[in-house]
Amino acid sequence: MTRRSPAVIALAAVILLPPGASASASPVGTAPHRAMASTEAAWDWPTPRPHRIVEPFRAPATRYSAGHRGIDIAAVEGTAVVAPADGVVHFAGTVVDRPVLSIRHADGVISSMEPVTASVAEGDTVSRGDEVGTVGTGGHCAGCIHLGVRVDGDYVSPLLFLGGIPRAVLLPLGR
C-alpha cells in the first residue's frame, strides 16, 4: 500500500471541489450543483447590515444526519426581511411553532427563512430586494433569522449565493 502525504491528500480534496466551494459547502455524497458559483454576491442578504452569522452552515454527513442546514443571522424582531433573489413564493405559513417563508428561484433553488412573518402569499412573484415580511418570533434561536438553501433538494451553504466563500487558490509546495 502506498502512503500519501497529507499535502497530497489536501491537494486532491481541493481539486475535487467545484469553483467557489469549500469542504463544508455541500453535503457529503452529493454532486456539485450548477447553481453554486462565485465569490461575487448573486443574492441580497435577507436583513440589513451588519450581517453577523451566529451559527454557520454545517453539512450533514448524510442526507438524514445531524447538521445545521443553513446559517443563522443576528436579527431583531420586527426587522424588514427582503427576497434574496427573484422568484415565486413557494410557502408562507406556520410550521410547528414558527412562521416560515420559502421562495422558489431559478435552476432548482429554494430559499427558506424562519422566523419570518410573511407579507406575501404563496404564488406571489418577488424580485431581489423586495420586502417579503418581518423577523418574527419562534424558531430555534432567539434574536436571529435562519436562512436555508436547497438546490435540487440538497441543502447547501447560503454563503455560496451571498458571496461569502472565497475561491480556492492552489499554491506551489516549497521544498
N, CA and C atoms as a LAMMPS dump frame, in Angstrom:
ITEM: TIMESTEP
0
ITEM: NUMBER OF ATOMS
525
ITEM: BOX BOUNDS ff ff ff
-5.0000000000000000e+02 5.0000000000000000e+02
-5.0000000000000000e+02 5.0000000000000000e+02
-5.0000000000000000e+02 5.0000000000000000e+02
ITEM: ATOMS id mol type element x y z
1 1 1 N 0.849 -1.173 0
2 1 2 C 0 0 0
3 1 3 C 0.895 1.236 0
4 2 1 N 0.587 2.183 -0.873
5 2 2 C 1.362 3.414 -0.97
6 2 3 C 0.801 4.429 0.016
7 3 1 N 1.691 5.052 0.794
8 3 2 C 1.262 6.09 1.732
9 3 3 C 1.305 7.438 1.028
10 4 1 N 0.283 8.22 1.205
11 4 2 C 0.207 9.558 0.623
12 4 3 C 0.485 10.59 1.72
13 5 1 N 1.206 11.629 1.351
14 5 2 C 1.477 12.68 2.321
15 5 3 C 0.207 13.49 2.556
16 6 1 N 0.079 14.132 3.743
17 6 2 C -1.1 14.973 3.991
18 6 3 C -1.26 16.07 2.941
19 7 1 N -0.158 16.593 2.406
20 7 2 C -0.24 17.651 1.392
21 7 3 C -0.906 17.134 0.123
22 8 1 N -0.592 15.899 -0.278
23 8 2 C -1.189 15.312 -1.483
24 8 3 C -2.68 15.076 -1.253
25 9 1 N -3.044 14.607 -0.073
26 9 2 C -4.452 14.365 0.234
27 9 3 C -5.222 15.687 0.232
28 10 1 N -4.668 16.713 0.855
29 10 2 C -5.32 18.021 0.875
30 10 3 C -5.457 18.599 -0.522
31 11 1 N -4.414 18.45 -1.339
32 11 2 C -4.444 18.945 -2.711
33 11 3 C -5.545 18.237 -3.503
34 12 1 N -5.665 16.926 -3.324
35 12 2 C -6.706 16.174 -4.029
36 12 3 C -8.083 16.653 -3.603
37 13 1 N -8.278 16.94 -2.32
38 13 2 C -9.573 17.424 -1.843
39 13 3 C -9.916 18.767 -2.471
40 14 1 N -8.953 19.653 -2.593
41 14 2 C -9.205 20.97 -3.182
42 14 3 C -9.529 20.848 -4.662
43 15 1 N -8.824 19.998 -5.374
44 15 2 C -9.042 19.832 -6.81
45 15 3 C -10.433 19.281 -7.09
46 16 1 N -10.959 18.424 -6.211
47 16 2 C -12.248 17.8 -6.444
48 16 3 C -13.439 18.693 -6.123
49 17 1 N -13.207 19.826 -5.476
50 17 2 C -14.305 20.726 -5.141
51 17 3 C -14.657 21.631 -6.316
52 18 1 N -15.937 21.981 -6.448
53 18 2 C -16.322 22.903 -7.516
54 18 3 C -15.806 24.297 -7.229
55 19 1 N -15.637 25.134 -8.262
56 19 2 C -15.193 26.515 -8.041
57 19 3 C -16.119 27.228 -7.076
58 20 1 N -15.543 27.944 -6.137
59 20 2 C -16.326 28.701 -5.183
60 20 3 C -16.79 27.915 -3.984
61 21 1 N -16.475 26.622 -3.911
62 21 2 C -16.941 25.801 -2.803
63 21 3 C -15.816 25.555 -1.813
64 22 1 N -16.209 25.12 -0.614
65 22 2 C -15.245 24.701 0.383
66 22 3 C -15.628 23.3 0.809
67 23 1 N -14.802 22.672 1.609
68 23 2 C -15.071 21.298 2.012
69 23 3 C -16.403 21.176 2.739
70 24 1 N -16.874 22.228 3.404
71 24 2 C -18.148 22.159 4.106
72 24 3 C -19.28 22.808 3.313
73 25 1 N -19.051 23.138 2.059
74 25 2 C -20.04 23.892 1.298
75 25 3 C -21.207 23.058 0.811
76 26 1 N -21.036 21.768 0.574
77 26 2 C -22.153 20.977 0.118
78 26 3 C -22.192 19.669 0.88
79 27 1 N -23.368 19.054 0.962
80 27 2 C -23.476 17.826 1.712
81 27 3 C -22.582 16.737 1.134
82 28 1 N -22.107 15.883 2.017
83 28 2 C -21.277 14.761 1.6
84 28 3 C -22.109 13.846 0.718
85 29 1 N -21.515 13.353 -0.34
86 29 2 C -22.182 12.396 -1.199
87 29 3 C -23.061 13.003 -2.273
88 30 1 N -23.064 14.32 -2.404
89 30 2 C -23.871 14.919 -3.451
90 30 3 C -22.973 15.471 -4.539
91 31 1 N -23.502 15.513 -5.73
92 31 2 C -22.737 16.044 -6.857
93 31 3 C -22.679 17.559 -6.773
94 32 1 N -21.641 18.173 -7.345
95 32 2 C -21.597 19.636 -7.388
96 32 3 C -22.816 20.147 -8.152
97 33 1 N -23.363 21.249 -7.718
98 33 2 C -24.564 21.795 -8.338
99 33 3 C -24.229 22.974 -9.227
100 34 1 N -24.958 23.109 -10.312
101 34 2 C -24.714 24.179 -11.271
102 34 3 C -24.941 25.56 -10.669
103 35 1 N -25.796 25.667 -9.645
104 35 2 C -26.102 26.984 -9.088
105 35 3 C -25.019 27.481 -8.133
106 36 1 N -24.137 26.614 -7.666
107 36 2 C -23.049 27.04 -6.8
108 36 3 C -22.011 27.708 -7.666
109 37 1 N -21.654 28.938 -7.292
110 37 2 C -20.803 29.572 -8.266
111 37 3 C -19.668 30.39 -7.731
112 38 1 N -19.892 31.574 -7.299
113 38 2 C -18.796 32.51 -7.284
114 38 3 C -18.569 33.169 -5.953
115 39 1 N -17.537 33.982 -5.924
116 39 2 C -17.259 34.792 -4.747
117 39 3 C -18.064 36.081 -4.808
118 40 1 N -18.624 36.423 -5.954
119 40 2 C -19.478 37.599 -6.068
120 40 3 C -20.852 37.266 -5.506
121 41 1 N -21.442 38.226 -4.846
122 41 2 C -22.765 38.011 -4.278
123 41 3 C -23.803 37.958 -5.388
124 42 1 N -24.45 36.815 -5.538
125 42 2 C -25.521 36.66 -6.519
126 42 3 C -26.856 37.042 -5.902
127 43 1 N -26.907 37.055 -4.566
128 43 2 C -28.123 37.348 -3.833
129 43 3 C -27.911 38.508 -2.877
130 44 1 N -29.029 39.1 -2.433
131 44 2 C -29.011 40.067 -1.339
132 44 3 C -29.163 39.301 -0.028
133 45 1 N -28.592 39.859 1.041
134 45 2 C -28.843 39.312 2.372
135 45 3 C -30.29 39.634 2.715
136 46 1 N -30.985 38.755 3.453
137 46 2 C -32.396 38.998 3.747
138 46 3 C -32.65 40.096 4.78
139 47 1 N -31.632 40.476 5.539
140 47 2 C -31.777 41.515 6.557
141 47 3 C -30.714 42.585 6.345
142 48 1 N -30.945 43.789 6.895
143 48 2 C -29.959 44.866 6.725
144 48 3 C -28.652 44.585 7.47
145 49 1 N -27.606 45.332 7.075
146 49 2 C -26.315 45.229 7.759
147 49 3 C -26.455 45.654 9.206
148 50 1 N -25.585 45.222 10.096
149 50 2 C -24.468 44.304 9.855
150 50 3 C -24.966 42.864 9.775
151 51 1 N -24.25 42.034 9.039
152 51 2 C -24.612 40.634 8.86
153 51 3 C -23.697 39.777 9.742
154 52 1 N -24.152 39.537 10.95
155 52 2 C -23.375 38.725 11.886
156 52 3 C -23.965 37.319 11.91
157 53 1 N -23.15 36.358 11.477
158 53 2 C -23.594 34.958 11.479
159 53 3 C -23.36 34.401 12.875
160 54 1 N -24.448 34.002 13.54
161 54 2 C -24.341 33.47 14.891
162 54 3 C -24.214 31.952 14.906
163 55 1 N -24.585 31.308 13.819
164 55 2 C -24.414 29.859 13.687
165 55 3 C -24.164 29.555 12.218
166 56 1 N -23.008 28.944 11.885
167 56 2 C -22.677 28.681 10.482
168 56 3 C -23.36 27.432 9.937
169 57 1 N -23.296 27.276 8.628
170 57 2 C -23.759 26.071 7.945
171 57 3 C -22.82 24.919 8.311
172 58 1 N -23.406 23.772 8.667
173 58 2 C -22.634 22.556 8.91
174 58 3 C -23.303 21.435 8.122
175 59 1 N -22.626 20.99 7.079
176 59 2 C -23.188 19.951 6.221
177 59 3 C -23.336 18.65 6.998
178 60 1 N -24.468 17.978 6.847
179 60 2 C -24.622 16.667 7.478
180 60 3 C -23.78 15.628 6.745
181 61 1 N -23.368 14.603 7.471
182 61 2 C -22.566 13.532 6.858
183 61 3 C -23.372 12.781 5.799
184 62 1 N -24.66 12.63 6.034
185 62 2 C -25.567 12.014 5.061
186 62 3 C -26.824 12.869 5.015
187 63 1 N -27.688 12.575 4.082
188 63 2 C -28.911 13.362 3.908
189 63 3 C -29.765 13.43 5.181
190 64 1 N -29.684 12.394 6.024
191 64 2 C -30.53 12.333 7.215
192 64 3 C -29.763 12.508 8.516
193 65 1 N -28.485 12.819 8.45
194 65 2 C -27.664 13.015 9.649
195 65 3 C -27.886 14.402 10.246
196 66 1 N -27.387 14.546 11.474
197 66 2 C -27.44 15.849 12.136
198 66 3 C -26.535 16.832 11.404
199 67 1 N -26.871 18.079 11.475
200 67 2 C -26.094 19.151 10.862
201 67 3 C -26.867 20.446 11.047
202 68 1 N -26.343 21.529 10.558
203 68 2 C -27.073 22.8 10.583
204 68 3 C -27.238 23.216 9.136
205 69 1 N -28.418 23.05 8.6
206 69 2 C -28.706 23.178 7.177
207 69 3 C -29.035 24.608 6.763
208 70 1 N -28.223 25.53 7.193
209 70 2 C -28.4 26.93 6.859
210 70 3 C -27.482 27.768 7.721
211 71 1 N -27.713 29.069 7.705
212 71 2 C -26.97 29.972 8.583
213 71 3 C -27.968 30.75 9.415
214 72 1 N -27.571 31.092 10.631
215 72 2 C -28.387 31.941 11.49
216 72 3 C -27.752 33.32 11.493
217 73 1 N -28.533 34.319 11.124
218 73 2 C -28.067 35.698 11.019
219 73 3 C -28.722 36.499 12.143
220 74 1 N -27.913 37.213 12.921
221 74 2 C -28.457 38.04 14
222 74 3 C -29.482 39.015 13.421
223 75 1 N -30.669 39.111 14.063
224 75 2 C -31.73 39.994 13.587
225 75 3 C -32.685 40.306 14.732
226 76 1 N -33.208 41.499 14.726
227 76 2 C -34.138 41.948 15.761
228 76 3 C -35.567 41.723 15.271
229 77 1 N -36.423 41.243 16.172
230 77 2 C -37.83 41.04 15.842
231 77 3 C -38.42 42.325 15.259
232 78 1 N -39.198 42.181 14.18
233 78 2 C -39.832 43.324 13.529
234 78 3 C -39.012 43.928 12.402
235 79 1 N -37.742 43.5 12.255
236 79 2 C -36.883 43.989 11.172
237 79 3 C -37.42 43.505 9.827
238 80 1 N -37.38 44.378 8.823
239 80 2 C -37.833 44.008 7.477
240 80 3 C -36.943 42.902 6.903
241 81 1 N -37.57 41.973 6.191
242 81 2 C -36.879 40.876 5.507
243 81 3 C -37.151 41.046 4.017
244 82 1 N -36.086 40.917 3.197
245 82 2 C -36.237 41.062 1.749
246 82 3 C -35.957 39.742 1.039
247 83 1 N -36.495 39.632 -0.179
248 83 2 C -36.23 38.457 -1.008
249 83 3 C -34.757 38.48 -1.405
250 84 1 N -34.038 37.38 -1.186
251 84 2 C -32.63 37.366 -1.546
252 84 3 C -32.397 37.37 -3.058
253 85 1 N -33.371 36.875 -3.82
254 85 2 C -33.254 36.801 -5.285
255 85 3 C -34.661 36.729 -5.879
256 86 1 N -34.746 36.908 -7.192
257 86 2 C -36.03 36.806 -7.889
258 86 3 C -36.601 35.403 -7.699
259 87 1 N -37.921 35.315 -7.624
260 87 2 C -38.54 34.003 -7.507
261 87 3 C -40.034 34.094 -7.308
262 88 1 N -40.609 32.953 -6.924
263 88 2 C -42.038 32.836 -6.653
264 88 3 C -42.179 32.27 -5.245
265 89 1 N -43.072 32.861 -4.45
266 89 2 C -43.276 32.378 -3.085
267 89 3 C -43.804 30.947 -3.155
268 90 1 N -43.05 30.043 -2.562
269 90 2 C -43.359 28.615 -2.569
270 90 3 C -44.235 28.247 -1.367
271 91 1 N -43.93 28.871 -0.214
272 91 2 C -44.68 28.606 1.017
273 91 3 C -44.602 29.83 1.919
274 92 1 N -45.711 30.185 2.537
275 92 2 C -45.746 31.249 3.536
276 92 3 C -46.759 30.818 4.589
277 93 1 N -46.271 30.426 5.751
278 93 2 C -47.171 29.948 6.793
279 93 3 C -46.412 29.511 8.022
280 94 1 N -47.093 28.777 8.883
281 94 2 C -46.506 28.332 10.137
282 94 3 C -46.139 26.857 10.043
283 95 1 N -44.951 26.545 10.503
284 95 2 C -44.501 25.163 10.614
285 95 3 C -44.165 24.952 12.085
286 96 1 N -44.848 24.03 12.722
287 96 2 C -44.759 23.751 14.153
288 96 3 C -45.091 25.031 14.925
289 97 1 N -44.096 25.784 15.362
290 97 2 C -44.352 26.967 16.186
291 97 3 C -43.75 28.239 15.609
292 98 1 N -43.372 28.219 14.327
293 98 2 C -42.672 29.378 13.768
294 98 3 C -43.177 29.722 12.375
295 99 1 N -43.17 31.021 12.056
296 99 2 C -43.543 31.433 10.704
297 99 3 C -42.375 31.2 9.739
298 100 1 N -42.676 30.563 8.609
299 100 2 C -41.669 30.193 7.615
300 100 3 C -42.053 30.781 6.263
301 101 1 N -41.046 31.253 5.532
302 101 2 C -41.245 31.753 4.173
303 101 3 C -40.241 31.059 3.266
304 102 1 N -40.731 30.425 2.197
305 102 2 C -39.864 29.765 1.211
306 102 3 C -40.123 30.374 -0.159
307 103 1 N -39.033 30.597 -0.897
308 103 2 C -39.117 31.174 -2.24
309 103 3 C -38.432 30.229 -3.219
310 104 1 N -39.136 29.921 -4.324
311 104 2 C -38.565 29.085 -5.381
312 104 3 C -37.885 30.011 -6.387
313 105 1 N -36.584 29.783 -6.586
314 105 2 C -35.784 30.579 -7.52
315 105 3 C -35.501 29.73 -8.761
316 106 1 N -34.756 30.252 -9.707
317 106 2 C -34.401 29.523 -10.929
318 106 3 C -33.462 28.352 -10.608
319 107 1 N -33.346 27.429 -11.545
320 107 2 C -32.378 26.322 -11.504
321 107 3 C -32.54 25.394 -10.31
322 108 1 N -33.765 25.148 -9.848
323 108 2 C -33.993 24.186 -8.781
324 108 3 C -33.591 24.667 -7.399
325 109 1 N -33.489 25.971 -7.208
326 109 2 C -33.053 26.539 -5.929
327 109 3 C -34.263 27.034 -5.135
328 110 1 N -34.318 26.668 -3.85
329 110 2 C -35.348 27.153 -2.934
330 110 3 C -34.651 27.711 -1.7
331 111 1 N -35.034 28.935 -1.318
332 111 2 C -34.545 29.513 -0.065
333 111 3 C -35.682 29.465 0.94
334 112 1 N -35.333 29.224 2.204
335 112 2 C -36.315 29.228 3.284
336 112 3 C -35.776 30.066 4.426
337 113 1 N -36.649 30.871 5.008
338 113 2 C -36.259 31.744 6.111
339 113 3 C -37.265 31.589 7.231
340 114 1 N -36.743 31.554 8.475
341 114 2 C -37.619 31.497 9.635
342 114 3 C -36.899 32.055 10.842
343 115 1 N -37.585 32.675 11.778
344 115 2 C -38.995 33.011 11.741
345 115 3 C -39.242 34.293 10.949
346 116 1 N -40.059 34.198 9.923
347 116 2 C -40.405 35.36 9.101
348 116 3 C -41.923 35.418 8.964
349 117 1 N -42.494 36.503 9.449
350 117 2 C -43.918 36.748 9.28
351 117 3 C -44.08 37.375 7.894
352 118 1 N -44.64 36.588 6.971
353 118 2 C -44.702 36.984 5.562
354 118 3 C -45.734 38.069 5.297
355 119 1 N -45.373 38.967 4.372
356 119 2 C -46.319 39.97 3.856
357 119 3 C -46.699 39.614 2.418
358 120 1 N -46.294 38.438 1.985
359 120 2 C -46.588 37.92 0.65
360 120 3 C -47.307 36.582 0.816
361 121 1 N -47.885 36.097 -0.268
362 121 2 C -48.632 34.842 -0.224
363 121 3 C -48.074 33.852 -1.24
364 122 1 N -48.363 32.593 -1.017
365 122 2 C -47.942 31.545 -1.941
366 122 3 C -48.379 31.898 -3.358
367 123 1 N -47.441 31.789 -4.318
368 123 2 C -47.72 32.097 -5.715
369 123 3 C -47.336 33.504 -6.129
370 124 1 N -47.083 34.391 -5.156
371 124 2 C -46.661 35.76 -5.492
372 124 3 C -45.271 35.75 -6.119
373 125 1 N -45.069 36.575 -7.127
374 125 2 C -43.748 36.75 -7.729
375 125 3 C -43.023 37.848 -6.958
376 126 1 N -41.761 37.6 -6.613
377 126 2 C -40.964 38.591 -5.887
378 126 3 C -39.664 38.833 -6.637
379 127 1 N -39.131 40.022 -6.481
380 127 2 C -37.849 40.379 -7.078
381 127 3 C -36.812 40.559 -5.98
382 128 1 N -35.569 40.372 -6.353
383 128 2 C -34.452 40.566 -5.428
384 128 3 C -34.595 41.925 -4.751
385 129 1 N -34.564 41.931 -3.4
386 129 2 C -34.649 43.163 -2.643
387 129 3 C -36.05 43.589 -2.243
388 130 1 N -37.099 42.918 -2.775
389 130 2 C -38.472 43.241 -2.38
390 130 3 C -38.695 42.849 -0.929
391 131 1 N -39.381 43.713 -0.174
392 131 2 C -39.73 43.342 1.199
393 131 3 C -40.772 42.236 1.145
394 132 1 N -40.516 41.156 1.894
395 132 2 C -41.403 39.994 1.876
396 132 3 C -41.978 39.668 3.255
397 133 1 N -41.536 40.406 4.28
398 133 2 C -42.042 40.158 5.626
399 133 3 C -41.165 40.813 6.664
400 134 1 N -41.359 40.364 7.909
401 134 2 C -40.557 40.871 9.021
402 134 3 C -40.071 39.698 9.866
403 135 1 N -38.985 39.94 10.609
404 135 2 C -38.476 38.92 11.521
405 135 3 C -39.536 38.692 12.588
406 136 1 N -39.949 37.439 12.751
407 136 2 C -40.989 37.086 13.714
408 136 3 C -40.397 36.486 14.982
409 137 1 N -41.23 35.743 15.693
410 137 2 C -40.792 35.062 16.907
411 137 3 C -40.908 33.564 16.704
412 138 1 N -40.187 32.824 17.542
413 138 2 C -40.174 31.372 17.445
414 138 3 C -38.899 30.939 16.764
415 139 1 N -38.831 29.702 16.41
416 139 2 C -37.635 29.214 15.745
417 139 3 C -36.638 28.623 16.709
418 140 1 N -35.51 28.237 16.188
419 140 2 C -34.533 27.526 17.008
420 140 3 C -33.468 28.42 17.628
421 141 1 N -33.524 29.72 17.363
422 141 2 C -32.586 30.628 18.034
423 141 3 C -33.279 31.95 18.308
424 142 1 N -32.912 32.571 19.408
425 142 2 C -33.504 33.873 19.745
426 142 3 C -32.661 34.973 19.127
427 143 1 N -33.32 35.992 18.59
428 143 2 C -32.603 37.126 18.03
429 143 3 C -31.885 36.823 16.735
430 144 1 N -32.466 35.936 15.928
431 144 2 C -31.828 35.611 14.643
432 144 3 C -32.872 35.189 13.627
433 145 1 N -32.424 35.131 12.375
434 145 2 C -33.221 34.573 11.284
435 145 3 C -32.392 33.44 10.686
436 146 1 N -33.032 32.311 10.456
437 146 2 C -32.361 31.165 9.847
438 146 3 C -32.61 31.223 8.341
439 147 1 N -31.54 31.139 7.557
440 147 2 C -31.637 31.108 6.094
441 147 3 C -31.076 29.78 5.615
442 148 1 N -31.935 28.989 4.983
443 148 2 C -31.516 27.718 4.407
444 148 3 C -31.698 27.768 2.898
445 149 1 N -30.845 27.034 2.174
446 149 2 C -30.937 26.977 0.717
447 149 3 C -30.824 25.529 0.271
448 150 1 N -31.741 25.12 -0.612
449 150 2 C -31.693 23.793 -1.216
450 150 3 C -31.516 23.94 -2.72
451 151 1 N -30.69 23.089 -3.283
452 151 2 C -30.508 23.028 -4.729
453 151 3 C -30.884 21.607 -5.137
454 152 1 N -31.925 21.487 -5.948
455 152 2 C -32.435 20.178 -6.347
456 152 3 C -32.659 19.278 -5.135
457 153 1 N -33.129 19.872 -4.024
458 153 2 C -33.464 19.115 -2.827
459 153 3 C -32.349 18.95 -1.818
460 154 1 N -31.115 19.244 -2.18
461 154 2 C -29.982 19.095 -1.259
462 154 3 C -29.632 20.44 -0.631
463 155 1 N -29.426 20.433 0.684
464 155 2 C -29.036 21.672 1.371
465 155 3 C -27.596 22.028 1.042
466 156 1 N -27.374 23.308 0.793
467 156 2 C -26.033 23.844 0.537
468 156 3 C -25.865 25.102 1.382
469 157 1 N -24.639 25.543 1.527
470 157 2 C -24.387 26.749 2.297
471 157 3 C -24.953 27.974 1.583
472 158 1 N -25.755 28.773 2.274
473 158 2 C -26.257 30.016 1.675
474 158 3 C -25.131 30.96 1.27
475 159 1 N -23.962 30.818 1.882
476 159 2 C -22.841 31.69 1.541
477 159 3 C -22.381 31.486 0.1
478 160 1 N -22.733 30.36 -0.502
479 160 2 C -22.423 30.149 -1.917
480 160 3 C -23.146 31.174 -2.792
481 161 1 N -24.288 31.662 -2.325
482 161 2 C -25.088 32.624 -3.068
483 161 3 C -24.889 34.057 -2.572
484 162 1 N -24.47 34.18 -1.32
485 162 2 C -24.292 35.501 -0.714
486 162 3 C -22.876 36.038 -0.898
487 163 1 N -21.997 35.239 -1.517
488 163 2 C -20.638 35.693 -1.807
489 163 3 C -19.669 35.531 -0.66
490 164 1 N -19.946 34.631 0.271
491 164 2 C -19.09 34.507 1.444
492 164 3 C -18.066 33.394 1.422
493 165 1 N -17.973 32.631 0.353
494 165 2 C -16.989 31.548 0.293
495 165 3 C -15.992 31.878 -0.805
496 166 1 N -14.746 32.159 -0.423
497 166 2 C -13.757 32.532 -1.435
498 166 3 C -13.343 31.329 -2.29
499 167 1 N -12.933 31.619 -3.504
500 167 2 C -12.451 30.6 -4.43
501 167 3 C -11.119 30.053 -3.92
502 168 1 N -10.926 28.741 -4.038
503 168 2 C -9.667 28.114 -3.621
504 168 3 C -8.556 28.458 -4.604
505 169 1 N -7.374 28.739 -4.074
506 169 2 C -6.217 29.043 -4.895
507 169 3 C -5.118 28.07 -4.524
508 170 1 N -4.592 27.367 -5.505
509 170 2 C -3.514 26.414 -5.256
510 170 3 C -2.166 27.135 -5.347
511 171 1 N -1.338 26.896 -4.367
512 171 2 C -0.011 27.483 -4.34
513 171 3 C 1.033 26.38 -4.44
514 172 1 N 2.208 26.685 -5.016
515 172 2 C 3.238 25.649 -5.129
516 172 3 C 3.749 25.256 -3.739
517 173 1 N 4.11 23.978 -3.63
518 173 2 C 4.683 23.489 -2.37
519 173 3 C 6.171 23.797 -2.358
520 174 1 N 6.682 24.272 -1.242
521 174 2 C 8.108 24.535 -1.104
522 174 3 C 8.863 23.245 -0.837
523 175 1 N 10.129 23.217 -1.197
524 175 2 C 10.928 22.015 -0.956
525 175 3 C 11.913 22.259 0.125
